[in-house]
Amino acid sequence: MSKPVPTGLTVHNKSRLLDIEFNDGASFSIPFELLRVYSPSAEVMGHGPGQEVLQVGKREVGIAGIEPVGNYAVQPTFSDGHNTGIFTWDYLYKLGSEKALLWDGYMHRLHEAGFEGDTGRESGATLSFAPVDQQGGGGGGCGSGSCGCKS
């Protein structure tokens, strides 16, 4: 069986969602924030396991442009200037199909690092997290305790 390839890709700047449909019938709406914090660039992922860099303050990030890379990927330019991530079709499929799990992992890492939601502000004794479903991330988010954190 061949790997899924996109049949449609739409950038929604107002809602900050990337809609992508694949030839296997799957379709996903991926928040720009999730794309940005899981960018496959060395700046975000590092150069090996354990070298990932936690991205904070990306809730309002937009996509200023998106360019095709051959027949296998796209390279977005985010409103914060980040433009070095090349998102292959396989990686976009993974982000879409594992969105809730990835979102919960991101919220958990923010919490453990002492940040309040994704604002980039260090928190005090009380952590507050916006409900994930309002951000288009799916799942309950770390603030609901679904990731195992206690807020």
N, C-alpha and C positions, 0 to 999 in steps of 0.2 A: 504494500500500500504506500502511495506517495505521501509526502508531507503536505499538510494543508498550506495553501497559499491564499493571500487576500484577494477578494473579489471587489471589495470596497473599503475605502478609508476616508473618514470625514472628521475634520477638526472643528469642534464646537467651542469657540472662544468664550462665549457668554457663560455657558455651563461648565467650561473647563474640562471637557470630556473628549476623548478620542474614540470614535466609533469605528470598529473594524469587523468586517464580515469575511469569513473564509469559505473556500470551495467545499468544505465538508459539512456546511450548514451551520457551523458555530458562529456566533457573533458576540462581541463584547463591547462594553462602554468602559473605558479605562480612564480614571481621573488623571489629569496632567500631573498632579502632585505625586501620585504613585509612579508614573513614568519617570519623573525627575529624581525621586529618592531611590529608585531602583535602576537608574541609568547604568548601562553596561560599560561605562567609561572607567578608565584607571583612576580618575579623580574621585569617583564614588566607590568603585569596587576594590581599589587598590591593585596590587600586582600579584595577589595570591590570597588564599584563605586566611582569615583573621586580620586582613589589612583594610577591611571595609571602613569607609568614613561615613559616620552618621550625618545625614542631611537634616537640617532644622530650618524652620521658618519658610517652608515651601507651600503653605496652604494656598496662597494667592498666585502662584506661578502660572504663567501663561505660555503659550507656544507662539513665538513670533514668526516662525517659518518651519517648513518641513521639506526636505529634499530626498528624492529617491537615491539609493545606493545600489547600482546595478539592478538585478532582478531579484534581490534577496533581502533588502532591508530599506529602512528610512533613517534619516538623521535629522532630528528636530533641533531647532534653536529655541531655547527657552527664554522667557522674558528676563531672567536673571543673568543672561549671557552664556549660560552653559550650552555648549554645542558639540561636545566631543563623543557623545554616546551614539553608537550605531546599533539600532534596534532591528535585529533580524526578524523574519516572519516567525520562526520558532520561538524567539524570545517574547515577541508580542503575544503569541498564542499562550505561552506560559503565564505571562502577566495577567492576561484576561481570565484564563481558566483557574488560576490560583489567587485571584484578587483578594478574596476575604482573608485567606491565610497570610498572604504577604502583608496586607494592611495591619492585621493583628500583630505580626512580628515587628513591623515598623513602630506601632504605638507602644509595644512592650519595650523596645530599645530606647525610645524617647523617655519613657517612664523611668527605666533603670538609670539613664544618664542624668535624671533630675530635671528634665524639661517639662514645661507645662504645655500639654498638647503638642502641636507642631509649630508653636509660635517662635521658638528659639530663645524664649525667656526661661531662665532657671526658675524653678518653682520653690515655694516655701514648704511649709509642712503639709499643705493640702494641694493635691494635684487635681486639675480639672481637665477633662477631655470632652471635646464636642462629640456628640453622638456620631458614630461613623456613618450611619445610613444617611445622615444629612449631608455628608461630604461625598456621597456616591461611592464609598469604599466597601460597603457591605459588611456584615458581621456586627458584633457588639462592641468591638474596640476594647482597648486596654482599660479605659475608665469604667467599663461595666464589669470588669473582673474576668472577662472571658479569656484573657491571655494568661491568667494565673497571677497577675499582679494584684496587690491590695492597695487601693488608692485612698 
